[in-house]
Amino acid sequence: MKKVFYLNTCDTCRKILAQFDLTDWELREIKKEPVTKEELAEMYKKTKSYEALFSKKSTQIKSRGIDAKSLEEKDFKKLLLDHYTFLKRPVFITDDKIFVGNDKKNVEALREFFGVN
């Protein structure tokens, strides 16, 4: 399994994806095709945390009046399944690895994984 979950309207996602040869990867645009319960469960198995998958920058947090500091794992899970913008992106997932988000450390790990300098 090799999948990438991303948002097409996100410039950062597009810049990160453009760095790699994704010919044999399944590309999933999460607005058109949201993450399923099974896919979220697979991501959770690899991260051991719904919070690690959760984007605290989602515009939905403010618009829904959510206090992100008070959320628990069950809340993160529910929100991740409720709206695509709660997923920290992009998410690259293989049978044994997962790379979540666009922070510098994660992008560097991806570049190493793909063998890109």
Residue pairs with C-beta under 8 A, 6 or more apart in sequence:
1 26
1 93
1 94
1 95
2 24
2 25
2 26
2 92
2 93
2 94
3 25
3 26
3 27
3 28
3 39
3 91
3 92
3 93
4 17
4 22
4 25
4 26
4 27
4 28
4 90
4 91
4 92
4 93
5 28
5 30
5 35
5 39
5 87
5 89
5 90
5 91
5 93
6 13
6 14
6 17
6 27
6 28
6 29
6 30
6 89
6 90
6 91
7 13
7 29
7 30
7 31
7 84
7 85
7 89
7 90
8 14
8 29
8 31
8 32
9 31
10 89
12 102
13 89
13 90
13 102
16 90
16 102
16 107
16 110
17 27
17 90
19 110
19 111
19 114
19 116
20 110
20 114
20 116
21 114
25 92
28 35
30 84
30 87
30 89
31 84
34 81
34 84
35 43
35 80
35 81
35 84
35 87
37 81
40 50
40 53
40 77
40 80
40 81
42 93
43 53
43 91
43 93
43 98
43 100
44 50
44 53
44 77
46 93
46 97
46 98
47 53
47 98
47 100
49 73
50 73
50 76
50 77
50 80
51 71
51 73
51 76
52 88
52 100
53 76
53 80
53 87
53 88
53 91
53 100
54 71
54 76
54 79
54 80
54 86
54 87
54 88
55 85
55 86
55 87
55 88
55 89
55 101
56 68
58 83
58 85
58 86
59 85
60 66
60 79
60 83
60 85
60 86
61 68
66 79
71 79
76 86
79 86
80 86
80 87
88 100
88 101
88 102
89 101
89 102
90 99
90 101
90 102
91 98
91 99
91 100
91 101
92 98
92 99
92 110
92 113
93 99
97 113
99 106
99 109
99 110
99 113
100 106
111 117
